[in-house]
């Protein structure tokens, strides 16, 4: 069997396995709670791997790897922001499970008001469809690498989008969560096993350090401190406010399961993201030129195809492919949940039957999947798209989410102004960045968007009446 046939066979097995697991959950999905939060039945073991699989996708495997290919181990600043966020999440997780709703906008309305809910939905739609879009790019890249004469990178995006939409629509959260256990185990084992093979192929540590600039092994690398923080801060704040994460906590069997899952998630994330960056750095020594030099986001998949024994490369490619699919499922499913729970059931059909809710949910998944595909076709840099998506969420939602759990004074007026400011500044900064003065155009939106959002939250809340006691009691009882 040729190496390409082996790679194709592994991808085929993964696709069939994903569909089989999804279809196996179909008859068990009968109610809104079954579809949206897996009937609130997920144990800690399942939570660890579904959290790990939803967090580590193309943002790490493509955007993070692209960063590491160009800048070395300093790319870990992007991952390190998430690690810092995880340490704080350990204390938030049980509070989130105690609240036990369906979505972040549920939380926003309960703590603030309906306007905060609606603006939250809008911010999530912008951020999560953007995240889904670069998963489709990553999946398309893999199909192009495995079938270079048959599938172009653009055609691969359409194929992956079709599969992700179908898989996500079938059985909801339960389907996503249980498949993530297998994907998380496969990715953790194969990427870790592959690391010493790639280092050996690159000539060992001495050869790697000699071949690359010294900055590749320094704490800041060739970044300034501001540039490093522009990588770390959006990642940390997305982690702290991530609806996909909270939705998993809402799906937990208990508060204890939610907290225990975070411990495993911390260890898994630190190990996997460090391994991914190291693979990209070692791969940059193996493949300093050619196609991957033009598209460094492909370095992990390219190394699997050309830098490893065929059996291990096929498993690693399959793991990367499965992780990308899993992340796309999670971030497509999450905003679909918003439109169903926060718009359709809340305002359009409050008395809709479970059957009708599930049917409409599947149609919404299709619509959002097509929007994500449109963005994928018109995106050139995965890293830039990653930071844009992270920044919208970080500036618009994370401050008001954390204030819900930790501030008795934050009110609806402050939250609404903060969400609106964070979303609008990030969106318009991205649109008009080429036309800004050079000193501003060289910067990402995270600092201006976050500062303005936090100032709005604090100042407007201070100048307007405090929230109702019953709203605060939901989070501080």
N, C-alpha and C positions, 0 to 999 in steps of 0.2 A: 504494500500500500504506500503511495506517495505521501509526502508530508502534507501537501494541500488536501488530499483526500482524508487524511487523518483529522486535520483541523476541521474540515467540513463535517465529518462524522460526529465529532464532539459537539459542534454547534447544533447539529440536528438533534442529537440526544437531549441537549439542554432545552431546546424549544419544545420538544415533545413532552419532556418532564414537566416543564412549567405549565403547559396546557393540561396535562393529566391532573396535576395537583389542583389547578384552578377548577376544572370540571368536577373533581371529587368533592369540592366544597359547595357546588351549585345547589344541590338539594337541601343543604343545611342553612341556606340563606333565605329566610322566610320573612323576617321583620326588618324594620329600619335599623334597629340596634345591631342585628346580625350583620347587615351590610356595612354600616358606618363604623362601628366600634367592636366588631367580632363578638357581640353579645356580652361585652365586658368580662371575657373569660380567659384572657391570655396570661399564662404563668410567667415567672421571671425568666426562665430559660428561653422561651420563645421571644419575649420582649427584648432580651439582649441582642439577639441576632437580627430581629426586624429593625431595631434602632440602628444597629451597625450597618445593615445593608441599605437603609434609607439615607444614612448620612454619607457613606463613602460610595460615591458614584463617579460620574464624569468630572465633577468639580475637582476631585482628588486625582482620578486616574488619567484625566486629560489636562485640565487646567493646572492642577498642582504639579503634574509630571512635566508639562510644558515649562512651567516656572523653574523646576529643578534642572531641566536640560539646559536652560539659559543661565541660571544663576547659582546652581549647586545647592548645598544643604541649607543655605539661607532661605530657601523656599519653605522651610519648616515654620517660618513665621506665620504663613497662612494657616497651617495645621495647628500651630500652637495657640492661636486664638480660640479655636474650637476646644482645645484641651482645657484652657482656663474656664471657658463657659461650662464645660462638663463638671468641673469641681463645684461650681455654684448650683448646677442643676440637681446635684445630690440632695440639696435641701429643699428644692422646689418640687421635686417629683411627687412626694406624698401629698403635698398641698393640692397639686393638680389633680391627682386621683380622687382626693376627697371631694373636690368640686364636681368632678364626674359628669361633664356635659358631653357634647358631640364635637364642637369646633371652638376655635379661638373667638370668632364673633359672638358665640354664645356667652363666653366670658365677658366680652366687651360690653354687651348689652346689660348683663346682670350687674356689672360693676359701674357702668357709665350710663349709656342710653342707646336708643335705636340708631341714631346717626353714627355713633362710634361703630356699631355693628356693620352698617352699610359701607362706611369708609374702610373698615377692616377687610371686608370682602374684596373691595377694589384693589387694595394694596396686595393682598394675597394672590389675586388673579394675575397681576403684573409680575410678581416675584416668582410664583411657582410655575407658571407656564414658561417663563424664561429658563428656569432650572430644567424643566422637562425638555425644552428645545435642545439644549446641548447634550442631553443624554441621547437624543436621536442622532445628533452629529457623531457622537462616539460610537454608537452601534453601526452607523453607516460606514464609518472609517474601518471598522473591523471587517464588515462584509466585503468592502473593497480590497482590503489586504489579503483576505482568504480567497476571494474570487476576482482577481484583478482584471481579467479579460472579459468578464461577464457583467460585473456589477460596478458601476461608478460610485464614488462617494455620495453623490446626490441621489442616485437611485436607491442606495442603501438606506438613506434617511426615510424614504417613502416606505420601504419594506419594513423597517424597524417600527415606524409609526403605526403601520397597520397592525403589526403583532401586539405592540404595547396597548393600543386602544382596545383590541379584542380581549386580551388577557385581563386588563384592568376592569373592563366592564362586566366580566362574567360573574364574579362572586364577591367583590368588595374586599374589606379589610381582612377577613379571615383568610381568603385566598392569598393575599399579599403577605401576611404575617407568617403563615406556616411555610410558604416557599422560601422566605428569607432565612429560615433556619439552615436549610440545605445550602443556600447560596453563601451565607456567611461562613459556614464551615469550609466549603470548597475554596473560597477566596483566601481565607486566613491561612489555610494549610499550604495551598499551591504557591501563593506569592512568597510566603516565608521560606519554603523549600527552594524556590527558584533563585533567591537572593545569592547564596554562595556559588551557585552555578554561573550566574552572570558575572560576579566578581572574578571568579577564576578565568572565565572567557576573556575578560577585560585585561588580564595579566596580573591580577592581585592588587592589593591596596597600594603598594609602592608605585606600580605603573599608573594607577588611577590618579594618585596625588601628583605625580610628575607630569602627566598629560594635561591636567586641567589647571586653570589659574588658581593661585593661592586663595583668592576671595571666595572660591567655591566651598571652602572649608572653614570660613570665618563666621562668627555669629551674625553679623550684619551683612556679610558678603559685599557685593557692590551696591547694596541699598543704602540710602540714608535712613536715619531713625524714623523720619516721617513716612517714607515709603514702606518701611517694615510695618509700622502701625497701620497704614492703609490696607495692608494685607491681613493683619491680625484682627483688627477691630471689627470689620464687617462679619468675619467668620464667628467671632465670639458672640456678637450680638444676635446673629441669626440663630446660633445654637441656643441661646437663652430664650428666644421667643418663638422658636420653630414650631409651627402648628402641627406639622407631621409628627414631631416628637410628643407634643401634648396629646395628640389624638391617640398615640400609642399608650400614653399613661392613662387616658380615659378608658382604654380597652383592657387595662390590667385587672386581674382578679381582686387585688387588694392594694392598699397603700404600701404594705410591706413588699409585695412583689414589684411595685413601681420603683421603690428605693433600691432594692437589691439588684434590679436590672441595670441601674446606673453604674454600679460598681463594675460589673462585667463589661459594660459599654466603654467605660474609661480605659480599662486595660486593652480591650480590643482595638479601640480607635488609635491610641498612642502607638501600638505595635504596627498596625496596618499602614497608617499614614507615614510612619518613619520608613517602613519597608518600601512603600511606593516611591518616595523621594529618593531613597538609595538606589533602587532599580533604575530610575531615570538618570541619575548621576552616572552610574556605572555604564548604562546603555549609551550615554553621550560619548564615552570613550570608545565603545565598540563601533558606533555609527555616527561619526562626526560630520558626515556629508550625505548627499543623496536626497531621496524623497523626504526622509524624516527630518533633515535639516530645514527643509521648506515648511514642513508641518510637524513641529516638535511635539505637538499634542499626541502624536501617534507612537511615541517612543516606547511605551509599555507594551502595546500590542505588537509593534515592529520587532522588539526584542524577543517576544515570545515566538514569533514566526521565524526569525533569522538568527537568534543568538543562543538558543537552548536546544538540547536533545528533543527530537520530534515529540516524544511521548509527554515530556514535561511542558514543552511549549504549547502543545494542544490543550493540556489541562489548564495552563495559565491563561491562554486565550479564552477558553471556555469560562473560567472564573471571572475574568474581566468583562466578558460579554454578559454573563448572568448578573453581575453587579450593576452594570449599566441599565439592563432591563428592569431590575428590581427598583433602582432609584427612579427611573422613569415612571414605573407603576405608582410608586409612593407619591411622587410630586404631581402626577396627573390626577390621582384619586383624591388628594387632599383638597384642591380648589373645587373639584366636582362636588365634594361634600358640602363646601360652603354654599354653592349655588342652590343645592337641594335644601339643606337644613336652614340656611340663613335668608334665602330669598323665596324659593318655591313653597316650602312648608310654612314659612313664617308669614308670607304676605299674599301668595297666590292661591294656594290650596291647603289651608290649615287642617282640613278634615280629610285629606287624601288617605286612601287605604295604603297598607304596606306594599301591596302589589303595585299600585300606581307609583308610589315613591321609588321603588326599585327600577321600574321601567324608565321613568324620567331620569333617574340617576345614570342609567346606561346611555341614554341619549346625550346627556350633558357631557359624559366622558368622551363621547365621539366628537362633540363640538369643540371642547377644549383641546383634545388631541390634534385636531386640524389646525387650531390656532398655534399650538406649539410647533407643529410641522412648518407652518408659514415662517415662524421666527427662525427655525433651524436652517431653512433654505437661504435666509438673508443674514446669517451670522458668519463672520470671518474668524474672530478670535474667541475661543471658548473661555480663556482666562478673563478677558474683558467682560464677556456676558455673565460669567460667574460673579464677578465683583459688582456688576450692575444689579443683579438679582438679590445678592446678599445685602447690598446697601439699601435698597427700597425697603426690605423687610426690617433691617436693623434700625433704620432711622424712624420709620413710620410706626412700627408695632411693638418692638421690644421694650422701649421705655414705658409705654402705657400698660403692657402686660405685666412687667415687673412691679410697676406702681400699684396695680390691682392687688398683688399679693403682699406688698410691703409698705404701702403708704395709705394712711387713713384720710389724708387731706386731698389727694388727687381727685378731681371731679370730672364730670362729663364735658364741660366746656374746655377744660385743659386738655383732655384726651382727644377730643375732636380736632382742636387746633393743631395738636402735635401730629396726629395721623395725617391730616391734610398737608401740613408743612413738609413732613418727611417725604411723603410720596411725590409731591409736586416738585420740590427742589431736586430730588434724585432724577426724576423723569426729564425735566427741562435741562438740567446740567448735562445729562447724557446726550440730549438732542443738540444742544448749542455748544457743546465742548469745543468743536473745531473753530468756533467763532469767538471764543473767550480770549482775553489777553493771555499771553504765553505763561505768565506766572500762575494763572488759574487753570488754564487748559492742561497744564502738566499734572494737575492734581485730580484725584478721584473725588466723588461727591460726599464721601462718608463724613468728613469733619463738618463741612457747612450744613449738611442735611441733619446730622445728629445734633449738633449744637443748637440749631434753630428749633428742632422738635422738642428737645429737653427744656429750652427756655420757654417755649409756648406752654408746655405741660406745667411747669413750675409757676410761672408768672400768672398765666390766665387762671389757674386753679386758686392761686393766692388772692386774686382780685375778684373772685366770684364766690357765691355761697358754697359751703362744704357739701359733700354728698350726703344722701339720706343715710340714717343710721342702719336701716335694714340692708342697704347695699353693701356697706362696709362689713356688716356682721357675717355675710356669706363667706368672707375670706379671712376673718379674724376670730371666728368663734372658737 
